[in-house]
Amino acid sequence: MSEYLFSEVDDAETQTTETSLPPWRVLVVDDDQDIHHVTRLVLSNFEFEHRYVELTHVYSAQEAIELLEQDSTFAVALVDVVMETNHAGLMLIKHIREQIDNHDIRLILRTGQPGEAPEESIIRDYDINDYKNKTELTAIKLKTLVYSALRGYRDIQLINRQKQGLERIINASTVFLKCDSIHQFASVVLNNISHILGLEDAELYCAAVTYSSNQENTEFKLLAASGHPPESDISKLPHNVRQDFHSAHQRKRSIKNDSNYVGYFPGQNGMETMLYVDRGAHLNTHEHQLLEFFANNVALAYNNLKLRETVRESQKELSYILGEAVEKRSKETGSHVKRVANYSYLLATLYGLSDYQAEVLKLASPLHDIGKISIPDHILNKPGKLNDQEWEIMQQHAQVGYEILHRSSNEILQCGAIIAGQHHEKWDGSGYPKGLAKEAIHIVGRITALADVFDALGSERCYKKAWPMEDIIDFIEQQKGHHFDPTLVELMIKNIDEFIAIKNRYPD
């Protein structure tokens, strides 16, 4: 049977406050009814760290085994040595440690027949935490034993929670490395906080702060929030959350309160990132430590992600600049390469390429005509039809583009080399420079070929006017299975509104 042992308190409010925490569970294993009664009396007013004791009484080792195999939440067990057999308590200890594999519960052996189990050999041979003769156990000594045992159990539980929390943080850190954007990163951060601390119902916010070089004007940007869409207006957050963000920003350090936490971590180039956690209940020291450690890992991961984004943006800008330089030389608008890049990305995602592959294609596709730098101006900008000799020279730009890019070890430039060399190949094998057909043409070449022609037909050139969208769609459909991969054509036509939206977003 189980019972709660509470001290008699007249003030009901005080009692409610003190007993709001779960009690310490203590198992009494003894075949002597009087021992159970005395233990109950001695611990009737017992309290440790504002938590009372709940006693559970069993009267044999077998009863204890059956209970502990189903319930591992006991902090302490007071175990008699001699019960149904002379060594029943010792066998119970072995079973708990070796069979049930419970090494957290604190085990105190009590015996009324010390001759049956010599103290030195018992302490040496059995994994117990103390061993006492019942005749020596005064009320004070019993309480001292329980205090000591509960402290040990408390510390073991703290270590276990920290270990589990650190394992989750390490696992979460590997997930951070896979994030491709700041908003994705921020959402992952919030999800992992919920997992690490069990804060499913908490208010969670992740915000970035940037300020000008004079550090007078600050701009807060909400990256992610529990129950909110990304890029929510930070002015719409609760007043106390905004205040805590501003306070952490001004103090340049994390803020720890009873029920909330604001992690502050400065980044590079004047960027600060802050993490707000409010669980609506008490955050203990262990949880604050985990949050601080987690925040430090977030800071490192965030800085790495920002660096990767900077590199990626630099690569994109460089691709656009090189592509636009070629387009300007041929007196075409620089918006062409941006449209082709976005058409290619959309086609890649519709086709089923991964986000990463689609992003690489987007960064590489502006280089599709890089080989045109080798084409003389009088051919490149000729307003009329090219003669056979001029057309032969013009066709060389595909192979030249491949030769320029393919020696690089950079993944984007390698992709660019394939695109430059294959974006004039045709599905039926009638293209150039190598007359490749069907799947022999790399998917990035097939995608860019369709994106390039789709945009070129709708753009004005020195040798033609822009086509109406209806005529472009008719031509693309006619060339399905001839010039273009039939699957890609079907995907484009089915989602034509999205392609038109890109065209409108980047006008000439």
LUMTIZA-968742 format. One record per residue (C-alpha): x, y, z. Coordinates in steps of 0.02 Angstrom, whole numbers, padded with zeros to 5 digits, always signed. Example, Ala and Ser with C-alpha at 12.3 -4.5 7.8 and 13.67 -1.06 7.14 Angstrom:
+00615-00225+00390+00684-00053+00357
This chain:
+00000+00000+00000+00054+00182-00024+00028+00334+00084+00081+00517+00085+00161+00582+00244+00124+00765+00271+00159+00875+00420+00007+00955+00496-00003+01134+00432-00143+01252+00479-00114+01370+00333-00195+01283+00185-00111+01399+00059+00061+01359+00128+00026+01172+00120-00033+01183-00060+00123+01277-00112+00242+01159-00025+00161+01000-00087+00148+01056-00267+00308+00962-00306+00299+00772-00322+00349+00675-00165+00503+00569-00144+00453+00387-00159+00526+00270-00028+00499+00081-00028+00497-00010+00139+00532-00197+00120+00514-00292+00285+00414-00439+00351+00394-00358+00523+00235-00254+00540+00310-00157+00686+00457-00099+00579+00335-00029+00452+00241+00061+00591+00397+00136+00668+00465+00191+00499+00299+00275+00463+00303+00369+00628+00485+00426+00611+00461+00492+00433+00288+00565+00461+00352+00745+00457+00500+00713+00344+00536+00841+00208+00684+00863+00090+00700+01011-00029+00516+01057-00005+00458+00883-00054+00374+00759+00063+00397+00571+00067+00278+00442-00002+00302+00272+00081+00258+00110-00007+00253-00046+00102+00287-00226+00048+00317-00375+00161+00430-00492+00062+00573-00487-00063+00461-00567-00195+00331-00428-00176+00470-00300-00196+00536-00384-00354+00364-00386-00434+00337-00203-00391+00508-00140-00447+00499-00233-00612+00345-00128-00652+00393+00036-00568+00567+00113-00573+00524+00281-00495+00573+00242-00315+00713+00349-00245+00757+00243-00092+00723+00066-00031+00741+00015+00153+00770-00173+00141+00769-00304+00279+00898-00444+00260+00802-00589+00336+00626-00612+00269+00555-00767+00183+00734-00836+00187+00889-00789+00286+00963-00699+00135+00805-00639+00047+00858-00455+00061+01029-00490-00012+00953-00584-00158+00834-00438-00183+00982-00318-00193+01066-00426-00327+00905-00439-00425+00877-00251-00423+01054-00212-00482+01086-00356-00601+00917-00416-00667+00810-00259-00662+00968-00156-00700+00912-00015-00586+01067+00076-00524+00979+00238-00477+00878+00183-00326+00974+00204-00162+00974+00040-00063+00988+00036+00127+00998-00134+00210+00926-00152+00386+00945-00309+00490+00891-00367+00661+01009-00517+00650+01183-00449+00610+01262-00619+00630+01171-00682+00476+01255-00552+00367+01424-00483+00426+01437-00296+00391+01607-00293+00305+01569-00431+00179+01396-00361+00141+01461-00187+00104+01602-00261-00001+01503-00389-00100+01335-00304-00125+01296-00141-00217+01214-00053-00070+01225+00124-00005+01219+00087+00181+01197-00056+00305+01125-00034+00481+01076-00139+00630+00894-00103+00673+00937-00090+00857+01056+00055+00819+00932+00151+00713+00864+00293+00816+00740+00414+00737+00881+00540+00704+00994+00409+00624+00853+00346+00513+00815+00522+00454+01001+00552+00424+01007+00395+00318+00859+00450+00214+00927+00627+00192+01092+00556+00130+01007+00431+00015+00892+00562-00061+01038+00678-00095+01125+00538-00187+00969+00496-00287+00940+00680-00328+01118+00700-00392+01107+00542-00498+00946+00604-00577+01026+00773-00612+01175+00689-00695+01059+00579-00799+00955+00729-00854+01111+00826-00900+01180+00677-00995+01017+00655-01091+01006+00841-01123+01184+00849-01188+01153+00699-01300+01001+00787-01373+01101+00947-01397+01238+00852-01488+01108+00767-01598+01024+00935-01628+01191+01012-01678+01210+00887-01820+01038+00939-01882+01092+01122-01882+01231+01081-02005+01101+01022-02132+01004+01185-02131+01013+01287-02290+00930+01448-02232+00919+01557-02078+00730+01531-02062+00748+01343-02076+00886+01351-01946+00779+01454-01826+00633+01332-01841+00749+01185-01807+00815+01277-01653+00641+01296-01581+00591+01117-01618+00747+01051-01533+00722+01159-01379+00550+01083-01361+00626+00910-01375+00773+00940-01258+00675+01016-01116+00502+00948-01148+00431+01122-01178+00296+01078-01303+00175+01205-01230+00302+01343-01203+00316+01509-01293+00472+01503-01401+00543+01642-01509+00704+01661-01606+00752+01835-01665+00897+01917-01753+00956+02094-01717+01054+02203-01835+01108+02382-01809+01196+02515-01908+01381+02555-01892+01344+02692-01765+01244+02563-01664+01106+02689-01630+00971+02616-01741+00926+02436-01708+00814+02323-01810+00738+02166-01735+00684+02028-01853+00585+01878-01793+00657+01722-01875+00542+01591-01799+00411+01573-01664+00308+01433-01592+00135+01441-01669+00182+01586-01784+00233+01593-01967+00414+01643-02006+00456+01828-02022+00314+01879-01906+00314+02063-01865+00409+02078-01701+00301+02226-01652+00155+02106-01637+00241+02001-01505+00184+02014-01323+00250+02169-01237+00350+02071-01108+00437+01970-01245+00488+02128-01337+00550+02203-01174+00655+02050-01135+00731+02052-01310+00777+02237-01291+00846+02207-01117+00960+02064-01174+01016+02170-01322+01058+02318-01210+01147+02213-01077+01237+02107-01207+01209+01949-01107+01082+01813-01075+00941+01842-00950+00881+01706-00832+00718+01724-00739+00613+01600-00640+00502+01547-00786+00587+01618-00941+00757+01630-01022+00827+01746-01154+00985+01677-01232+01097+01809-01307+01238+01768-01427+01330+01896-01533+01382+01847-01707+01492+01921-01841+01470+02086-01933+01363+02165-01797+01231+02028-01798+01153+01968-01636+01037+01820-01615+00924+01795-01465+00821+01650-01405+00667+01674-01295+00597+01529-01194+00448+01543-01077+00379+01379-01012+00250+01461-00899+00322+01368-00750+00482+01364-00648+00645+01336-00744+00770+01251-00629+00959+01274-00627+00985+01118-00734+00867+01183-00868+00950+01353-00869+01120+01268-00890+01056+01163-01035+00980+01315-01118+01143+01412-01099+01245+01269-01171+01118+01247-01310+01124+01434-01347+01313+01429-01363+01298+01288-01490+01164+01386-01580+01281+01536-01589+01420+01435-01669+01302+01351-01791+01219+01518-01833+01386+01600-01871+01434+01454-01984+01267+01463-02073+01283+01651-02098+01456+01623-02171+01388+01488-02287+01247+01605-02339+01373+01743-02373+01478+01626-02480+01322+01564-02570+01262+01742-02602+01435+01787-02666+01432+01637-02783+01260+01686-02845+01310+01866-02874+01467+01810-02964+01366+01694-03075+01244+01834-03114+01383+01958-03147+01473+01841-03267+01310+01793-03352+01255+01974-03366+01425+02025-03436+01402+01902-03579+01222+01956-03607+01270+02141-03612+01406+02103-03737+01274+02024-03848+01161+02174-03813+01035+02072-03714+00958+02114-03547+01041+02052-03389+00872+01997-03323+00883+01848-03441+01006+01755-03330+00902+01788-03174+00745+01724-03258+00835+01570-03325+00905+01536-03151+00733+01544-03072+00649+01445-03211+00783+01312-03191+00760+01304-03003+00572+01286-03021+00588+01151-03153+00715+01058-03046+00601+01054-02894+00451+01004-03000+00554+00864-03078+00599+00798-02904+00779+00854-02879+00826+00891-02699+00826+01069-02634+01016+01064-02631+01029+01003-02811+00903+01132-02868+00999+01270-02779+01163+01218-02862+01075+01219-03031+01005+01392-02994+01179+01458-02956+01258+01373-03107+01128+01407-03243+01174+01592-03268+01339+01528-03339+01255+01435-03482+01317+01557-03616+01487+01598-03538+01571+01528-03696+01501+01674-03798+01649+01778-03739+01746+01690-03878+01623+01738-04015+01667+01893-04120+01550+02043-04102+01501+02046-04286+01431+01870-04267+01363+01886-04092+01264+02044-04132+01220+02014-04314+01038+02069-04338+01003+01947-04479+01020+01760-04504+01195+01688-04487+01276+01606-04638+01344+01430-04626+01520+01485-04577+01455+01608-04447+01337+01477-04376+01481+01354-04360+01579+01483-04260+01427+01525-04152+01403+01341-04109+01578+01337-04035+01520+01436-03883+01447+01281-03801+01612+01185-03803+01711+01341-03757+01600+01369-03606+01628+01190-03551+01817+01208-03571+01818+01368-03468+01726+01291-03321+01757+01104-03313+01933+01111-03238+01867+01189-03077+01840+01080-02923+01697+01194-02868+01531+01102-02874+01437+01250-02947+01564+01279-03085+01566+01093-03125+01377+01100-03144+01399+01259-03247+01519+01165-03363+01389+01031-03397+01255+01162-03429+01366+01266-03543+01414+01112-03643+01241+01033-03656+01108+01168-03655+01099+01164-03846+01083+00974-03855+00910+00911-03905+00805+00766-03844+00800+00688-04020+00990+00700-04042+00988+00841-04170+01072+00970-04058+01253+01023-04035+01399+01011-03998+01396+00820-03977+01224+00767-04039+01176+00688-03872+00999+00619-03855+00872+00584-03716+00947+00535-03547+01124+00548-03618+01096+00734-03594+01120+00773-03409+00961+00828-03321+01037+01000-03283+01070+01021-03470+00892+00970-03514+00818+01087-03385+00922+01238-03434+00888+01207-03619+00701+01223-03591+00719+01371-03471+00836+01461-03593+00723+01440-03746+00565+01482-03648+00643+01648-03594+00729+01686-03761+00566+01670-03857+00481+01794-03741+00624+01920-03750+00669+02044-03885+00834+02011-03974+00934+02100-04107+00869+01974-04233+00687+01956-04176+00539+02027-04079+00471+01951-03918+00340+01817-03945+00167+01820-03863+00149+01694-03721+00018+01593-03818+00141+01567-03962+00280+01519-03841+00172+01386-03758+00119+01318-03929+00301+01305-03985+00357+01221-03824+00219+01091-03841+00263+01061-04024+00445+01029-03975+00401+00901-03840+00500+00745-03879+00600+00835-04015+00695+00979-03939+00643+00956-03759+00624+00819-03629+00436+00775-03634+00423+00761-03445+00496+00936-03420+00377+01009-03550+00227+00933-03462+00286+01002-03295+00309+01176-03368+00139+01180-03454+00051+01113-03300+00130+01249-03192+00141+01387-03323+00069+01519-03206+00221+01501-03092+00339+01527-03239+00241+01679-03297+00253+01748-03119+00443+01733-03127+00445+01820-03296+00344+01964-03223+00455+01973-03069+00613+02005-03174+00558+02118-03319+00678+02180-03453
